[in-house]
Amino acid sequence: MDNITFRKMVNEDIAWYKEKGMKPDYYKILRNNSLMIFKWEYLFVVINNIICECATITSARVIGFLIGYIKAPKGTVEESDGYKLVALFVGLMLVTSFARCRYMHNGFIVGFRLRRVLVTSIYDKVAKLSVKSVSSVNPGKLISLVSSDLYQVEKGLALSPVLIAAPVVNLYAFILIYTIGGW
């Protein structure tokens, strides 16, 4: 999806607010339309986050099994069980590292693409202003909009995959705790 389609979607939402006689909520408009544009990339970031956190939680459980293996009296457990637990732990750490790197990498890519679209939209809007309107626009206000306000939108979108993945990760943690000790 390109900048023209994004601007069209934003303008339609602004018009809808004005039809209803309400003041447009620009943050909500930008957030919703940005998620529509980057939905597949965003979904991939969320899935990577879920995989990463679930593998981290599972590795903690595997450490518990390793401690139990070390404390077990000789002859009660097979030596190959220890090797299997270590291999499982190393595998989980590799999955965690890979998923976390993919999560961060894809999150940054989506964030940069989002920032590019939003900055372009703002500058295109300014470019369409009349001479009278341009003279009344304070350059400091425009710079503030692009730097700090846009950063707030970008920061909120960057943290939102964690908020979406958190219920799934917490459910997994509760299930794991239940299997360990019950309620």
Residue pairs with C-beta under 8 A, 6 or more apart in sequence:
1 37
3 117
3 120
3 121
3 124
5 37
6 33
6 34
6 37
6 117
6 121
7 121
7 124
7 125
9 33
9 36
10 29
10 30
10 33
10 121
13 24
13 29
13 32
13 33
14 24
14 29
17 23
17 24
17 25
17 29
18 24
27 152
27 153
27 156
30 118
30 153
31 153
31 156
31 157
34 114
34 117
34 118
34 153
34 157
35 42
35 157
37 114
37 117
38 110
38 113
38 114
41 106
41 109
41 110
41 113
42 110
42 161
44 106
45 103
45 106
45 107
45 110
45 161
46 161
46 164
46 165
48 99
48 100
48 102
48 103
48 106
49 99
49 103
49 161
49 162
49 165
50 165
50 168
50 169
51 95
51 99
52 95
52 96
52 99
52 100
52 103
53 165
53 169
53 172
54 168
54 169
54 172
55 92
55 95
55 96
55 99
56 92
56 96
57 169
57 172
57 173
57 176
58 92
58 176
59 89
59 92
59 93
59 96
61 176
61 180
62 85
62 88
62 89
62 92
63 89
64 180
65 85
66 82
66 85
66 86
66 89
69 77
69 81
69 82
69 85
70 82
103 161
107 158
107 161
110 157
111 154
111 157
111 158
114 154
114 157
115 150
115 154
118 150
118 153
118 154
119 146
119 150
122 142
122 145
122 146
122 150
126 134
126 137
126 142
129 137
